[in-house]
Amino acid sequence: MTTSTTDKLLENNSRYVRGEAVHVAAHPGQQPIQPSKRVAVVACMDARLDVEDLLGLQTGEAHIIRNAGGVVSEDAIRCLIISHHLLNTREIVLIHHTRCGMLAFTDDLLKAGLEGDRKTEELLRTVTGREFTSPAKSSASPLAFHAFRGPLEPLDSARNAGNIERLEWDVRRGISSIMNHPWLPATGPDAVSVRGFIYDVDTGQLDEVTYPGPVGSPG
């Protein structure tokens, strides 16, 4: 059985968990524009994730797309289409993580707080542990914050079965969004592969999320 690039990155992650520094933090010199590993990574912007380190990636090997939550948003899809069709990537890796802030709010809650609802401001202040200063203005942008589905929990809550399930739901939704997009082929000679993972910020380990599976309900 052929070992994929993603499998090799998981081997690098095992070395990272053991304390090895796999990523070389030095400029490698002139390189081609196409990522040499032909892989694109969509990951959360959380400061506790160093994607190059945890996957053992070197400069020039992969496209790394980051946003709040590692969500497969419209812009992430835009990036992946360009990454695949113009720059020749063939494997996509999605990375969510434990203790994620996207578990601590809903889109409506954050919008209400930003628009100046006093009760919501107080709730967000309690959840985040910081002063929540509302602009007290409405806006049509962004259209969505993409908070994760399921019951809310305090910011930075330790790993448990409930929040892992919520993370898995969103990883599966991301995989589905990519695999069913008409411009990101899932079959045929130009197909891309997609795999999703949850990174444990306390241990450094990646755990793969099975697909297909439950994706959760809005309530």
C-alpha positions as semicolon CSV with decimal commas, in nm:
position;residue;x (nm);y (nm);z (nm)
1;M;0,000;0,000;0,000
2;T;0,140;0,340;-0,102
3;T;0,213;0,581;0,183
4;S;0,053;0,919;0,123
5;T;0,210;1,254;0,205
6;T;-0,048;1,292;0,481
7;D;0,067;0,962;0,635
8;K;0,425;1,089;0,633
9;L;0,314;1,411;0,803
10;L;0,149;1,200;1,074
11;E;0,482;1,021;1,125
12;N;0,642;1,364;1,165
13;N;0,375;1,452;1,421
14;S;0,466;1,143;1,625
15;R;0,826;1,266;1,632
16;Y;0,704;1,613;1,736
17;V;0,506;1,463;2,026
18;R;0,828;1,291;2,140
19;G;1,000;1,630;2,152
20;E;1,190;1,620;1,823
21;A;1,225;1,939;1,619
22;V;1,137;1,827;1,266
23;H;1,081;2,169;1,106
24;V;1,402;2,349;1,010
25;A;1,366;2,720;1,087
26;A;1,609;2,849;0,825
27;H;1,562;3,005;0,483
28;P;1,609;2,728;0,226
29;G;1,708;2,945;-0,067
30;Q;1,535;2,976;-0,403
31;Q;1,243;2,740;-0,456
32;P;0,965;2,681;-0,712
33;I;0,620;2,833;-0,660
34;Q;0,445;2,493;-0,644
35;P;0,447;2,332;-0,295
36;S;0,686;2,039;-0,323
37;K;0,475;1,807;-0,104
38;R;0,166;1,891;-0,310
39;V;-0,038;1,936;0,007
40;A;-0,262;2,214;0,141
41;V;-0,342;2,250;0,511
42;V;-0,646;2,432;0,654
43;A;-0,591;2,501;1,024
44;C;-0,707;2,725;1,307
45;M;-0,531;3,055;1,377
46;D;-0,488;2,960;1,746
47;A;-0,148;3,074;1,877
48;R;-0,083;2,729;2,027
49;L;-0,065;2,565;1,683
50;D;0,258;2,589;1,488
51;V;0,154;2,403;1,175
52;E;0,504;2,367;1,030
53;D;0,635;2,227;1,357
54;L;0,353;1,986;1,436
55;L;0,354;1,841;1,083
56;G;0,729;1,863;1,028
57;L;0,683;2,076;0,717
58;Q;0,968;2,270;0,563
59;T;0,942;2,602;0,383
60;G;0,815;2,548;0,030
61;E;0,644;2,214;0,095
62;A;0,280;2,308;0,156
63;H;0,014;2,575;0,137
64;I;-0,109;2,666;0,484
65;I;-0,448;2,837;0,512
66;R;-0,547;2,962;0,857
67;N;-0,857;3,123;1,002
68;A;-1,057;3,122;1,324
69;G;-1,149;2,757;1,380
70;G;-0,981;2,615;1,069
71;V;-1,322;2,645;0,905
72;V;-1,375;2,549;0,541
73;S;-1,523;2,889;0,465
74;E;-1,585;3,049;0,128
75;D;-1,238;3,202;0,136
76;A;-1,076;2,870;0,232
77;I;-1,252;2,707;-0,065
78;R;-1,125;2,988;-0,289
79;C;-0,771;2,922;-0,169
80;L;-0,801;2,545;-0,214
81;I;-0,930;2,580;-0,571
82;I;-0,633;2,801;-0,661
83;S;-0,396;2,573;-0,469
84;H;-0,512;2,264;-0,658
85;H;-0,587;2,384;-1,009
86;L;-0,306;2,637;-1,049
87;L;-0,037;2,517;-0,810
88;N;-0,077;2,140;-0,829
89;T;-0,163;2,034;-0,473
90;R;-0,333;1,695;-0,446
91;E;-0,384;1,631;-0,072
92;I;-0,582;1,846;0,173
93;V;-0,540;1,826;0,551
94;L;-0,794;1,985;0,790
95;I;-0,686;2,057;1,148
96;H;-0,916;2,155;1,436
97;H;-0,792;2,149;1,795
98;T;-0,889;2,105;2,158
99;R;-0,971;2,405;2,380
100;C;-1,091;2,595;2,072
101;G;-1,257;2,932;2,123
102;M;-1,513;2,848;1,853
103;L;-1,682;2,621;2,109
104;A;-1,760;2,912;2,343
105;F;-2,012;3,119;2,145
106;T;-2,272;3,117;1,871
107;D;-2,290;3,348;1,572
108;D;-2,606;3,514;1,703
109;L;-2,452;3,562;2,048
110;L;-2,143;3,737;1,918
111;K;-2,342;3,953;1,676
112;A;-2,578;4,061;1,955
113;G;-2,283;4,155;2,174
114;L;-2,118;4,355;1,897
115;E;-2,447;4,531;1,827
116;G;-2,472;4,645;2,189
117;D;-2,704;4,404;2,372
118;R;-2,610;4,456;2,738
119;K;-2,694;4,107;2,865
120;T;-2,497;3,949;2,584
121;E;-2,201;4,179;2,651
122;E;-2,197;4,062;3,012
123;L;-2,217;3,697;2,909
124;L;-1,929;3,735;2,662
125;R;-1,729;3,916;2,930
126;T;-1,781;3,621;3,163
127;V;-1,698;3,361;2,899
128;T;-1,380;3,529;2,773
129;G;-1,248;3,662;3,103
130;R;-1,176;4,000;2,945
131;E;-1,357;4,330;2,914
132;F;-1,594;4,303;2,618
133;T;-1,626;4,649;2,463
134;S;-1,912;4,657;2,217
135;P;-1,898;4,889;1,914
136;A;-2,279;4,900;1,952
137;K;-2,326;4,904;1,576
138;S;-2,483;4,663;1,329
139;S;-2,299;4,537;1,023
140;A;-2,371;4,312;0,725
141;S;-2,012;4,185;0,727
142;P;-1,895;3,924;0,807
143;L;-2,198;3,722;0,704
144;A;-2,101;3,446;0,949
145;F;-1,849;3,372;1,224
146;H;-1,886;2,994;1,175
147;A;-1,910;2,905;1,545
148;F;-1,922;2,529;1,601
149;R;-2,253;2,350;1,652
150;G;-2,364;2,218;1,990
151;P;-2,402;2,336;2,352
152;L;-2,177;2,621;2,460
153;E;-1,896;2,577;2,710
154;P;-1,651;2,812;2,885
155;L;-1,358;2,941;2,682
156;D;-1,052;2,712;2,685
157;S;-1,233;2,418;2,845
158;A;-1,029;2,100;2,891
159;R;-1,080;1,812;2,651
160;N;-1,388;1,597;2,711
161;A;-1,613;1,368;2,508
162;G;-1,867;1,643;2,444
163;N;-1,634;1,902;2,297
164;I;-1,441;1,640;2,097
165;E;-1,771;1,537;1,938
166;R;-1,843;1,900;1,847
167;L;-1,500;1,935;1,689
168;E;-1,550;1,613;1,494
169;W;-1,882;1,743;1,362
170;D;-1,719;2,050;1,215
171;V;-1,424;1,859;1,069
172;R;-1,669;1,630;0,889
173;R;-1,865;1,928;0,761
174;G;-1,541;2,070;0,624
175;I;-1,447;1,744;0,454
176;S;-1,796;1,723;0,303
177;S;-1,779;2,083;0,179
178;I;-1,457;2,008;-0,008
179;M;-1,551;1,665;-0,140
180;N;-1,883;1,790;-0,276
181;H;-1,758;2,114;-0,430
182;P;-1,788;2,100;-0,809
183;W;-1,444;2,258;-0,858
184;L;-1,256;2,028;-0,621
185;P;-1,273;1,682;-0,781
186;A;-1,312;1,387;-0,545
187;T;-1,277;1,125;-0,820
188;G;-1,093;1,083;-1,146
189;P;-0,734;1,146;-1,254
190;D;-0,725;1,497;-1,103
191;A;-0,889;1,402;-0,770
192;V;-0,781;1,553;-0,439
193;S;-0,780;1,356;-0,114
194;V;-0,913;1,510;0,207
195;R;-0,847;1,400;0,566
196;G;-0,933;1,573;0,892
197;F;-0,774;1,576;1,236
198;I;-0,807;1,714;1,588
199;Y;-0,486;1,849;1,742
200;D;-0,450;1,824;2,118
201;V;-0,291;2,150;2,233
202;D;-0,187;1,987;2,562
203;T;0,000;1,691;2,411
204;G;0,084;1,796;2,054
205;Q;-0,082;1,488;1,905
206;L;-0,307;1,466;1,600
207;D;-0,605;1,228;1,604
208;E;-0,783;1,149;1,280
209;V;-1,157;1,209;1,245
210;T;-1,355;0,934;1,073
211;Y;-1,559;1,029;0,768
212;P;-1,846;1,006;0,692
213;G;-2,024;1,041;1,023
214;P;-2,247;1,274;1,231
215;V;-2,227;1,648;1,163
216;G;-2,447;1,775;1,449
217;S;-2,763;1,983;1,465
218;P;-2,797;2,361;1,501
219;G;-2,964;2,340;1,843
